[in-house]
Amino acid sequence: METTENLTIEEQEEQLDKESLKGTLFSSIVFVGGGIVAFILLLVIVYMVRL
């Protein structure tokens, strides 16, 4: 009988894919979201300096 700790190769690959997708989502949110926020802040700062 198989225990829960003995994972097949397919199950191990699936688990690694899930972890990889989580890392990709996190980095996308941080870098893309951070870039958008930084650009908006830059526009606001430039606008306020010109007033």
C-alpha positions as CSV (number, residue, x, y, z in Angstrom):
1,M,0.0,0.0,0.0
2,E,1.1,3.5,-0.7
3,T,1.5,6.1,2.0
4,T,0.7,9.7,1.6
5,E,4.4,10.7,1.8
6,N,5.3,8.6,-1.3
7,L,4.3,10.7,-4.2
8,T,4.4,9.6,-7.8
9,I,6.5,11.5,-10.3
10,E,3.3,13.1,-11.8
11,E,2.1,14.2,-8.3
12,Q,5.5,15.7,-7.6
13,E,5.5,17.6,-10.9
14,E,2.0,18.9,-10.2
15,Q,3.0,20.1,-6.8
16,L,6.1,21.9,-8.2
17,D,3.9,23.5,-10.9
18,K,1.5,24.9,-8.3
19,E,4.4,26.3,-6.3
20,S,5.9,27.8,-9.5
21,L,2.5,29.4,-10.5
22,K,2.2,30.9,-7.0
23,G,5.7,32.5,-7.3
24,T,4.9,33.7,-10.8
25,L,1.7,35.3,-9.6
26,F,3.4,37.0,-6.6
27,S,6.2,38.4,-8.7
28,S,3.8,39.6,-11.4
29,I,1.7,41.4,-8.9
30,V,4.7,43.0,-7.1
31,F,6.5,44.2,-10.2
32,V,3.6,45.1,-12.5
33,G,1.6,46.6,-9.7
34,G,4.6,48.4,-8.3
35,G,5.4,49.8,-11.7
36,I,1.9,51.1,-12.1
37,V,1.9,52.7,-8.7
38,A,5.4,54.2,-9.2
39,F,4.3,55.7,-12.6
40,I,1.1,57.2,-11.1
41,L,3.1,58.7,-8.2
42,L,5.6,60.1,-10.7
43,L,2.8,61.7,-12.7
44,V,1.3,63.2,-9.5
45,I,4.6,64.6,-8.3
46,V,5.4,66.1,-11.7
47,Y,1.9,67.7,-11.7
48,M,2.3,69.1,-8.2
49,V,5.7,70.6,-9.0
50,R,4.3,72.4,-12.0
51,L,1.5,74.0,-10.1
